[in-house]
Every structure is written in C-alpha cells, then in structure tokens.
Amino acid sequence: MPKRSDSRWVDWLVIGLVVWLILFPVVVVFLYAFATKWFPSHWWWPQEFGINWFRKILTSNNIVTAMLNSYLIAAVVTLATIGVTFPAAYVFGARTQGNNGSFIQLVEGFSNIPLAFPTITVGIGLLPFYAKIGLLSSFPGVVLAHMIMAVPYALRAMVSSFLMVPPEYEEAARNLGASRALILRKIYLPLVWPGMMAGGIFAFSWSLNEFVLILLLGYPNIETIPVQVYQFVGGYYLHPQQAAALGLFLLVPTLALMFLVERTVKSSAVVPAGA
C-alpha cells in the first residue's frame, strides 16, 4: 500500500503540471508584450521592460479601428443574442413541464448542433449565401454569423437559470391575472439575471476572440483584433512583440469576463417555493 506522502507528492505533481500548461502561454504573452530588450544569449528572460509596443500599435489607425470593431461587434452580438435567447430560454426552461416538454427538449438539443461543427465549416457554408444576398464584408453579416455560434452558449446558460425557478411562482402569478409579459418582467427577470449575464458574457467573449468567420465573411472591409494579430505573425514576417501586446486586448477582457462568469454562476441560486 503506497504511503500517504507519496500519494500527496503525485497529486501536487499533477496539479503543478496542469497549472503550468495553463499559465505558461499567458506568462509568455505578457513577457513579449512588455519586453523591450531581449538578448538571444539570455533568451529565457528579457533585460528591459516597457510599454513601447503598446505605443506603437496604438498609433496605427488600422489597429485602433480593428479594436473598435472588435468591441462594437461583440457588444451588438451580446445584446442581440440575449434578446433572442431570453424568450427561447423561457420556453425551453420554464415550459418544459408541459405536454410539449419532450419536443422542446429535442429542439433545445438541436440548437446545440452548431457547437459540433468547426467554425471554418460554418464560414464556408455561409460564404456563397452571403455573396448572393449582399451580406459579405458587412457589419450585419458579421453579427449574424457570430450569433450562430454565440446563441447555443448563451442559451445553455439561460435555460439552466429558468429551470431553477419553481413553476409555482408562475402559476401563482397567473391565478392573480398576470400576463406572460408581466410574469417575464416581474418574476423571471429578477431571478434569472445571473444566468442571463453569464450567457451574455459567453457571447461577448466568443465574439471578441473569433477569427475565422471575420476572415471569411468580413475581411477586408471589417478587421478585428484577431485579424490584426494574425497579420503580425503570418506570411513571411514575424512580430511576436506587437502581436503579444495586441493580444492582451483580447486576453485581459476574456480573463476578467471568465472571472465574472464564475462569480455570477455561483450566486445564481433560486430560493425554492415554500422556503
């Protein structure tokens, strides 16, 4: 029988390996973004730090425009996704107890199909369709393409919140004469807002970091941060410092949003009926 100390050593080794795999790429990005002098003979750590690379990228009109496009597209995708998924999550979550519960669960599972397809497959499928209807390289076209992948993420988060609301709340409100719109606004919205917020954060983060759909359906009229990052590390040239500095405008908001998701999901408990 192995000793307890040996088992604990193995546990710490596994935990350390996982932490290293997660943090190592992040640390390298920060080092390249802030390193201003890096001797080849001392390749494991830079000799000087500064914000020169940030100054350089922020003086480029193309990069500033790409940053504005990224955040604007992500914000519009988030709002549109919440607007679509909130009533859908009510049907899939709060109404699954009815006679059509099995059908609704089937539709909910069907809505997750886009997550099973590679993003490039979705983009190639939309490319000729967009070209025919004039949505290629347009802001509405990019938003709609992002929503195809963002809706399943947001829907799963919001449906879970609706399922946690006891159906007795809606039944009591209906007995008092409340309309469905009033029930959604006065009962469900205050209870499911953590799930709605988590779904919106997932949609925003996914849209902010999306690259393939922008390259296929939006470029060259619409450029975003991921496209600009690719231009720094693609082709016959390599500028890892500028790419890393620009990549922090994706990494830092994403990490902050993921932290907010964790805090939001943990606070999304619903008080059961009769408590």
N, C-alpha and C positions, 0 to 999 in steps of 0.2 A: 504494500500500500504506500503510495507516494506521500512524502511529508507535506505538511500544510505550507511550509515556507517555499518548497519547490513549486507548488501549485500557484502560490501568490506571485512568484517570480515570472512564471509563464503568463499569468494574467496581465501583469504590468508590461511585459514584452509585447503582447498583442495590442494592448491599449496604446502603448508608445508608437507602434508601427502604424496604427490607424491614424493617430494624431499627426504623425509625420507626413503621411500620404495626403492628409487634408491641408495641413498648414504650409508644407514646403512650397507648393506653387504660389500661394499667396505671399509668402515671405519674399520669394524671388521677384515677383511683380513689384512689390514695394521697394526692394533694393534697386532694381533697374530704373524705377520711376524717379527716385531721389538721388541716385549716384551720379556725380558729375565727373569723377575721375576714377578710372578703374584700370590698374596696370595688369597686363597679361600675366606677368610673373606672380601676381598676387590675386589670382582670379576668384578666390573664394570670398573676398570681402572688399568693397570699394574703399578708396582712400579719402574721398571727399563727397559730401552730401550738399544738396541744394535744390532749388526749385527752377533751375534753368530750363528743363524740359517742359515744365508747365507753362512758363512764359512763352516758349517757342510755339507750342501748339495753340495757345490761346490768342496768339497774334495772327493766326491763319483764319481768314474768313470762311473757308470751306469747312474747317473743323468746328468753328463756332456754330455755323449753320447746321452741321450734322448733329451737334449736341442739342440744339433747339428742336430739330426734327425728332430726335430720339425721345426726348421727354414729352413733346407735344403728342406724338403718335401714341406713346404709352399711356398718357393721361386720357386721350379720347377713347382708346381701346378699353381702358378700365371702366370709364363711365358707361360706354355702350354695352359692355359685357355685363355689368351689374344691372343695367336696365332690362336686358334680355333674360338674365338668369334668375332675377328675383321672382317674377311671376312663375317661371318654369320650375324653380325650386319649391315654390309653394304647392304646385300641382304634384310634383314628384315626391315631395316630402310629407306635407300635411294631408294630402288627399289620398295617399296610398292605402288607407284603411278601408276605402270604399270598395264597391263591386268591381271597379276597373283597376284595382291595385296591381294585379299581375301584368296587365297591359302597360301601365305606367312604369313599372319596374323594367319591363322589356325595353321601352322607349329610352329610359334613363341609361340602361346598358348600351343601347345603340348609339347614344350621344357620345359615348367614350371611344368610339371607333377611331376618330382622328388621332388619338394618342397612340394607336398601334401602328400608324403609318409614319415612315420617315418624313421629315419636313420637306425634303427635296422632292419627294413624290407628290406631295400636295402642291408644291410650287409648279412642278412640271404640268400637273393636271389643270391648274388654273391658268397657265400661260397662254394657250391658244384661246381659251374662253375670254380672258381679259382683253386680248388683242382684238377680238371680234366686237366686243361691246364698248371699247374705248376706255377701259379702266387701267390699262397698262401705264406704269410710271405716273400714277395719280395718287393723291393723298387718300381719297375714299377707298380706292382699290387696296392700298396697303392696310388700312384699318380693317377692312372686311377680311382680308387674308389672315391678319393676326387674330381676329376674333374666332376664326375657325378652330384655332388651336387653344385660344385662351378660354373659350366658353366651357369646355369639359373640365378644366382645372377649377374654375370658379364654381361651376355647378356642383361638383362633388363636395366642395367645402360648404356651400349654402344648403344643400339638401340635408347634410348631417345636422345642421342647426335647426332646420324645420322639423326633422324627425324627433328632436329632443323636446319640442313643445307639446305638452299633453293635449290631445284633441278635445278634452273637456272645456278648455278655455274658449275655443271657437264655438262649441255647442252652446255654452252659456251666453256668449255674445249674440248668437243668432236667436236664441229664445227671447232676448231683450230687444230684438228688432234691428240689430246692427247689420249694415250692408257688408258685402265682401270687401269693398274698398276700405271701409272703416275698420274692419277686422284686420286687414293687412297693415293699415297705418297705425292703429292704436294697440294692437295685441302682438302681432308677429314682428313688426319692425323693431320695437324696443327689445325683443327677446333674441332675435336672430342677427342683430347688427354685428356681433363678433364674427360670425361665420361669413356675413356679407363683406366685412372688412378684410377677412383673411382671403376670401375669393378675389376681391379687388386687388389685393397685394400680389397674389399669384399671377393675375392677369397682367398687372403693371410690370412685374419683374420679368415675366416671359417675353412680353413685347419689347421691353427695353434691351434685352440681350439677343433678340432674334436677328439672324444674319442672312440665312438662305432665302427666305421669302422676299426680303428687301432687295437682295442682289438679283433675283429672278424677275420680280414684279415691279420694283420701284426704281432701280438704278437705270439711267444716270440722273434722272430728274430729282429723285429723292435719295439722299445719302444720310446714313445714320452713323453713330459711333462705331458699331461693329464693322461696317464697311470701311470706315477710315482706318481702323486698327488693321484690317486685312491689307490695306494699301501700304502700310508701314512694314509689313512682314511678308509680302507676296512678291511674285515676279523675280526680278534679278537684283533686288536690293533688300536690305535688312536694316531696320532702325528699331531695335528692341527697346531702347530707352524711351523714345517717343510713343511707341506702341504701349509700353507699360504705363506711362503717365496718362495716356488717354484711356487705357483700360481701367484705371482707378475710378473713372467717372461712371463705369458700369459696376465695378466690384463693390465700391463703398455703398452706393444706394441699395444694391442687392443684399449685401450683408445686413444692413440696417433694416431692410424690409423683412428678411428672414427672421431676425430677432423679434421684430414686431409681430410677425405671424405666430411665433411660439408663445409670446406673452398673450396675444389675443385668443388663441385656441385654448389656453389653459384657463382663461377667465370666461369661457363661453358656456358654463353650466347653466341649466334652466331649472328653476325651482319647480318640482313636481306638483301636480294638483293635489290639494288637500294638506299640503305641508304647512 
